[in-house]
Amino acid sequence: MAKTKYQFEDFLIIVKDDYKDFVTKVHDMMLQESYKPKIQFTKSNGFQLSYQQPKIKTVAGRILTFFVREDELMIRIEGNNHEKYPDALDNLPDRIVYQIDKAVDCIKFSDQKRCWKGCIGYEFDIGKNHYQKCITQCFQLKVDSPSMPYLLKLIECEQQERLSV
């Protein structure tokens, strides 16, 4: 049985009207830099849209993923270069910092044997608070109108750092 090929428009159907422009803007940003979209069903996120760096076929090349959870649009930004844009992190609004704060702490920092071998964990400061967060949930954030400009900034920063390598 052949896998179903989904298009960007198929994913956009499940996105609330309030967020379609945001998702389309991010989509255009990713395509402009030759990121490859991948739309699929997964057990954990259901219907999701992710973007992969050109020429990097492993998960290390993924920069972000959109999915809908409990009728809310979510984005997971793979902040592999987060240490290179501390100003963007320091300027995040409380609503986003709260979500980061509630993300699961990375067990690698307390016991390296309990985390998977390739785990890098995310360790960073926002203001006076120090975080050691799991890479799978750290920048998994709810998309809402007030957060959109800050999410775009995080995406732009990560994208710039990846392109400069």
C-alpha positions in Angstrom: 0.0 0.0 0.0 1.5 3.4 -1.1 1.9 6.1 1.5 -0.4 9.1 1.0 1.4 12.2 -0.2 0.2 15.3 1.6 0.6 18.9 0.4 0.9 22.1 2.5 -2.7 22.9 1.7 -3.8 19.6 3.3 -2.1 20.7 6.6 -3.5 24.2 6.4 -7.0 22.8 6.4 -6.7 21.8 10.1 -5.3 25.1 11.1 -7.7 27.7 12.6 -8.2 30.7 10.3 -6.5 33.0 12.9 -3.2 31.2 12.4 -3.2 30.4 8.7 -1.3 33.6 7.7 1.3 32.8 10.3 1.8 29.2 9.1 1.9 30.4 5.5 4.5 33.0 6.4 6.7 30.5 8.1 6.2 28.1 5.2 7.3 30.7 2.7 10.4 31.5 4.9 11.4 27.9 5.0 11.0 27.4 1.3 12.9 30.5 0.5 15.9 29.0 2.2 15.4 25.6 0.5 14.1 23.8 3.6 12.1 20.7 2.7 8.5 20.4 4.1 7.3 17.0 5.3 3.7 16.4 6.1 2.8 13.2 7.8 0.7 11.5 10.5 2.6 10.5 13.6 1.5 8.7 16.8 2.6 11.5 19.1 1.4 14.6 17.1 -1.1 13.3 14.6 -1.0 15.4 11.4 2.2 17.4 11.5 4.2 19.7 9.2 7.9 19.8 9.7 10.8 21.3 7.8 14.2 19.7 7.1 17.5 21.4 6.2 18.6 20.7 2.7 21.2 17.9 2.5 20.7 16.8 6.1 18.4 13.7 6.1 18.6 12.9 9.9 16.5 14.5 12.7 19.5 16.9 13.2 18.3 18.7 10.1 14.8 19.4 11.3 14.3 23.0 12.3 10.6 23.1 13.3 7.4 21.2 13.4 3.8 22.4 13.5 1.0 20.2 14.9 -2.4 20.6 16.5 -2.9 19.4 20.0 -6.2 19.7 21.8 -7.5 22.1 19.1 -4.4 24.4 19.6 -1.7 25.1 17.1 1.7 24.1 18.5 5.2 24.7 17.2 8.3 22.9 18.2 11.4 24.9 17.3 14.6 22.9 17.3 16.8 25.4 19.0 20.1 23.7 18.4 21.9 27.0 18.3 20.0 28.7 21.1 23.3 29.8 22.8 24.0 32.1 19.8 20.9 34.2 20.2 20.6 35.1 23.9 19.1 38.5 23.2 16.1 36.8 21.4 15.6 34.5 24.5 15.9 37.4 26.9 13.2 39.3 25.1 10.6 36.6 25.1 7.3 37.5 26.8 6.2 36.0 30.0 3.7 33.7 28.2 6.4 32.0 26.3 8.9 31.9 29.2 6.2 30.2 31.3 5.8 27.5 28.7 9.6 26.9 28.6 9.7 26.9 32.4 7.0 24.1 32.4 8.8 22.0 29.9 10.5 18.8 31.2 13.9 19.2 32.7 16.7 17.3 30.9 17.8 14.3 33.0 21.2 14.4 31.2 22.3 17.2 33.4 21.6 15.2 36.6 22.5 11.7 35.3 24.1 11.2 31.9 23.5 7.5 31.9 19.7 8.0 32.0 19.4 10.0 28.8 19.8 8.7 25.3 23.4 8.7 24.0 23.0 11.6 21.5 21.2 14.0 23.9 22.6 17.4 24.0 20.0 19.0 26.3 19.4 22.7 26.2 21.1 24.8 28.9 20.6 28.5 28.8 19.5 31.6 30.8 16.5 33.8 30.3 16.9 36.9 32.5 18.1 35.7 35.9 16.6 32.2 35.5 18.8 29.2 34.4 17.2 26.4 32.5 18.3 22.8 31.7 15.5 21.6 29.4 14.8 18.5 27.4 15.3 19.1 23.7 12.0 17.5 22.8 9.9 19.9 24.7 11.9 23.0 25.5 10.7 25.1 22.6 7.4 23.3 22.1 5.1 26.3 22.3 1.5 27.3 21.8 0.9 29.6 18.8 -1.3 32.6 19.6 -1.5 36.1 18.2 0.6 37.8 20.9 3.4 35.2 20.6 3.7 35.1 16.8 6.3 37.9 16.4 8.5 36.3 19.1 8.1 32.8 17.5 9.1 34.3 14.1 12.2 35.9 15.8 13.3 32.5 17.3 12.8 30.8 13.9 14.7 33.5 12.1 17.6 33.3 14.6 17.9 29.6 14.4 17.6 29.7 10.6 20.4 32.3 10.4 22.7 30.3 12.6 22.2 27.1 10.6 22.8 28.9 7.4 26.0 30.5 8.7 27.7 27.1 9.3 
